[in-house]
Structure formats: C-alpha cells, structure tokens
Amino acid sequence: MNKVSFALVGAAALALAACGGQGDDALGDNVADNYDAAADNLDAMADNTANESESDALENQADALRDTGEAKEEAIDEADVNSANAVNAM
C-alpha cells in the first residue's frame, strides 16, 4: 500500500508540474484515473483475501483512494479553470 501511495503522489506531482492552465480537464482526469486504478488493485486484493476483516479494510482503503482521487481531480480542474480565467482577464 505504501509503495502504491508513493507512486500515486509522485505521478500526481509530475502531472501538476505539467499543468498548463488551459482549462483542460485531462490532467484532473488522469489523476483520478490513477487513484481509481490503485483502488481497483486494492479491491482485487480484497477479493482474494480469505480474512473478512482484512477484506473489509482493503475495500475501505479502496473507497478512500477513490474519494481522494475525485477530490484531487476537482481541485486540479478548479485550479486550472481559475488560472485560465486569470490569464484571459488580462
């Protein structure tokens, strides 16, 4: 889990560094997709776990990752739109 989180944070940081402020939702979508893929991996692990409490914990972590991804997508999209509006207002 820690390696997955580290990889996601690194990918998100690189994606944010490449943000051009053009009002394009692709960057936020990519971040959300990365979080969703990691959550899918956790769901698969939960499906393969015989221990019910461990399975539930993995599913909860997957749900939290998806929520985090959606929140980051929204924040990136909002920041991107605000940057584009600021540039267009000049």
SEVEXRO-526997 format. One line per 10 residues: number of its first residue (from 1); their letters; for each residue x, y, z of N, C-alpha, C. Coordinates in Angstrom, 2 decimals, decimal comma. Example, Ala and Ser with C-alpha at 12.3 -4.5 7.8 and 13.67 -1.06 7.14 Angstrom:
BEGIN
1> AS> 13,19 -5,69 7,80 12,30 -4,50 7,80 13,20 -3,30 7,80 | 12,85 -2,25 7,08 13,67 -1,06 7,14 12,90 0,03 7,87
This chain:
BEGIN
1> MNKVSFALVG> 0,83 -1,19 0,00 0,00 0,00 0,00 0,87 1,25 0,00 | 1,93 1,27 0,82 2,78 2,46 0,89 3,46 2,73 -0,45 | 3,87 1,67 -1,14 4,52 1,85 -2,44 3,53 2,41 -3,45 | 2,29 1,94 -3,39 1,25 2,43 -4,30 0,98 3,90 -4,02 | 0,86 4,25 -2,74 0,60 5,65 -2,39 1,75 6,54 -2,83 | 2,97 6,07 -2,62 4,15 6,85 -3,02 4,15 7,07 -4,53 | 3,83 6,02 -5,28 3,79 6,13 -6,74 2,70 7,09 -7,18 | 1,56 7,05 -6,53 0,46 7,94 -6,90 0,81 9,40 -6,62 | 1,42 9,64 -5,47 1,80 11,01 -5,13 2,83 11,53 -6,13 | 3,78 10,67 -6,50 4,78 11,07 -7,49 4,16 11,37 -8,83
11> AAALALAACG> 3,22 10,52 -9,25 2,56 10,74 -10,54 1,73 12,02 -10,50 | 1,07 12,26 -9,40 0,26 13,47 -9,28 1,14 14,72 -9,29 | 2,29 14,64 -8,63 3,20 15,78 -8,60 3,72 16,09 -10,01 | 4,09 15,05 -10,74 4,55 15,26 -12,12 3,44 15,84 -12,98 | 2,24 15,33 -12,79 1,12 15,82 -13,57 0,83 17,28 -13,25 | 0,91 17,65 -11,99 0,68 19,05 -11,61 1,77 19,96 -12,17 | 2,98 19,47 -12,20 4,07 20,28 -12,72 3,89 20,55 -14,21 | 3,21 19,66 -14,90 2,99 19,81 -16,32 1,73 20,61 -16,65 | 1,01 21,02 -15,64 -0,26 21,72 -15,84 -0,03 23,06 -16,54 | -0,73 23,24 -17,61 -0,54 24,46 -18,39 -1,61 25,52 -18,17
21> GQGDDALGDN> -2,64 25,24 -17,39 -3,66 26,22 -17,11 -4,53 26,54 -18,31 | -4,83 25,59 -19,14 -5,60 25,83 -20,35 -7,09 25,52 -20,19 | -7,54 25,21 -18,97 -8,94 24,90 -18,78 -9,29 23,50 -19,29 | -8,29 22,67 -19,48 -8,47 21,30 -19,98 -8,61 20,36 -18,79 | -9,58 19,48 -18,83 -9,83 18,57 -17,73 -8,99 17,30 -17,79 | -8,15 17,14 -18,77 -7,39 15,90 -18,94 -6,48 15,62 -17,76 | -5,83 16,63 -17,22 -4,91 16,42 -16,11 -5,65 15,87 -14,89 | -6,74 16,50 -14,52 -7,53 16,02 -13,39 -8,07 14,62 -13,63 | -8,49 14,35 -14,86 -8,98 13,02 -15,20 -7,89 11,97 -15,04 | -6,68 12,31 -15,46 -5,56 11,37 -15,34 -5,25 11,05 -13,88
31> VADNYDAAAD> -5,27 12,06 -13,03 -5,02 11,85 -11,61 -6,10 10,96 -11,02 | -7,36 11,24 -11,32 -8,46 10,42 -10,81 -8,36 8,99 -11,33 | -7,97 8,84 -12,59 -7,81 7,50 -13,16 -6,71 6,72 -12,45 | -5,61 7,39 -12,10 -4,52 6,73 -11,38 -4,99 6,25 -10,01 | -5,71 7,11 -9,30 -6,23 6,72 -8,00 -7,23 5,57 -8,15 | -8,04 5,62 -9,18 -9,04 4,58 -9,40 -8,36 3,24 -9,72 | -7,28 3,28 -10,48 -6,55 2,05 -10,79 -5,95 1,44 -9,53 | -5,40 2,28 -8,67 -4,85 1,78 -7,41 -5,96 1,19 -6,55 | -7,12 1,85 -6,55 -8,26 1,34 -5,79 -8,74 0,01 -6,36 | -8,72 -0,14 -7,67 -9,09 -1,41 -8,28 -8,15 -2,53 -7,83
41> NLDAMADNTA> -6,86 -2,20 -7,71 -5,90 -3,19 -7,22 -6,22 -3,62 -5,79 | -6,60 -2,64 -4,96 -6,97 -2,97 -3,58 -8,23 -3,82 -3,55 | -9,19 -3,51 -4,41 -10,40 -4,33 -4,49 -10,08 -5,75 -4,90 | -9,16 -5,91 -5,83 -8,76 -7,26 -6,26 -8,08 -8,00 -5,11 | -7,26 -7,29 -4,35 -6,63 -7,91 -3,19 -7,68 -8,32 -2,17 | -8,69 -7,47 -1,98 -9,76 -7,78 -1,03 -10,53 -9,03 -1,48 | -10,75 -9,15 -2,77 -11,46 -10,32 -3,30 -10,67 -11,61 -3,09 | -9,35 -11,50 -3,04 -8,50 -12,68 -2,90 -8,11 -12,97 -1,46 | -8,66 -12,20 -0,52 -8,32 -12,37 0,89 -9,41 -13,18 1,58 | -8,99 -14,21 2,29 -9,94 -15,07 2,99 -10,44 -14,43 4,29
51> NESESDALEN> -9,62 -13,57 4,88 -9,97 -12,93 6,14 -10,96 -11,79 5,87 | -12,17 -11,91 6,43 -13,23 -10,94 6,13 -12,90 -9,54 6,64 | -12,30 -9,44 7,82 -11,99 -8,11 8,35 -10,88 -7,44 7,52 | -9,92 -8,24 7,06 -8,87 -7,69 6,20 -9,45 -7,27 4,85 | -10,38 -8,05 4,35 -11,04 -7,72 3,08 -11,81 -6,41 3,21 | -12,53 -6,26 4,31 -13,28 -5,02 4,54 -12,35 -3,82 4,64 | -11,21 -4,00 5,32 -10,25 -2,91 5,46 -9,69 -2,50 4,10 | -9,39 -3,48 3,26 -8,88 -3,18 1,92 -9,93 -2,46 1,08 | -11,18 -2,89 1,19 -12,25 -2,22 0,45 -12,45 -0,79 0,93 | -12,31 -0,57 2,25 -12,41 0,79 2,79 -11,27 1,66 2,28
61> QADALRDTGE> -10,07 1,08 2,20 -8,93 1,83 1,66 -9,16 2,16 0,19 | -9,75 1,24 -0,55 -10,04 1,48 -1,96 -11,04 2,62 -2,11 | -12,08 2,60 -1,27 -13,07 3,68 -1,31 -12,43 5,02 -0,97 | -11,55 5,02 0,02 -10,87 6,26 0,40 -9,98 6,77 -0,73 | -9,30 5,85 -1,42 -8,46 6,26 -2,56 -9,30 6,89 -3,66 | -10,45 6,28 -3,95 -11,32 6,84 -4,99 -11,81 8,23 -4,59 | -12,19 8,39 -3,32 -12,65 9,70 -2,86 -11,53 10,73 -2,96 | -10,33 10,33 -2,59 -9,17 11,23 -2,68 -8,90 11,61 -4,13 | -8,97 10,63 -5,02 -8,76 10,89 -6,44 -9,77 11,87 -7,00 | -11,03 11,69 -6,60 -12,07 12,60 -7,07 -11,85 14,01 -6,53
71> AKEEAIDEAD> -11,45 14,11 -5,27 -11,19 15,42 -4,68 -10,01 16,11 -5,36 | -8,96 15,34 -5,64 -7,80 15,92 -6,32 -8,15 16,34 -7,75 | -8,95 15,52 -8,42 -9,38 15,86 -9,77 -10,15 17,19 -9,76 | -11,05 17,32 -8,80 -11,84 18,54 -8,70 -10,95 19,75 -8,40 | -9,99 19,58 -7,50 -9,09 20,67 -7,15 -8,22 21,08 -8,33 | -7,72 20,10 -9,07 -6,89 20,39 -10,24 -7,71 21,11 -11,30 | -8,90 20,60 -11,56 -9,75 21,22 -12,57 -10,11 22,65 -12,16 | -10,42 22,85 -10,89 -10,78 24,19 -10,42 -9,59 25,13 -10,51 | -8,41 24,67 -10,12 -7,20 25,49 -10,21 -6,88 25,82 -11,66 | -7,08 24,84 -12,53 -6,81 25,03 -13,96 -7,75 26,08 -14,55
81> VNSANAVNAM> -9,02 26,00 -14,19 -10,00 26,96 -14,69 -9,71 28,35 -14,14 | -9,35 28,42 -12,86 -9,03 29,72 -12,26 -7,81 30,34 -12,93 | -6,81 29,52 -13,24 -5,61 30,03 -13,92 -5,96 30,52 -15,32 | -6,77 29,77 -16,01 -7,16 30,16 -17,36 -7,97 31,45 -17,34 | -8,86 31,58 -16,36 -9,67 32,80 -16,24 -8,80 34,00 -15,91 | -7,80 33,81 -15,07 -6,90 34,90 -14,72 -6,10 35,37 -15,93 | -5,65 34,42 -16,72 -4,89 34,77 -17,92 -5,80 35,47 -18,93 | -7,01 34,96 -19,10 -7,93 35,56 -20,06 -8,40 36,94 -19,62 | -8,39 37,21 -18,33 -8,85 38,50 -17,83 -7,82 39,61 -18,06 | -6,59 39,24 -18,35 -5,53 40,25 -18,53 -5,65 40,95 -19,82
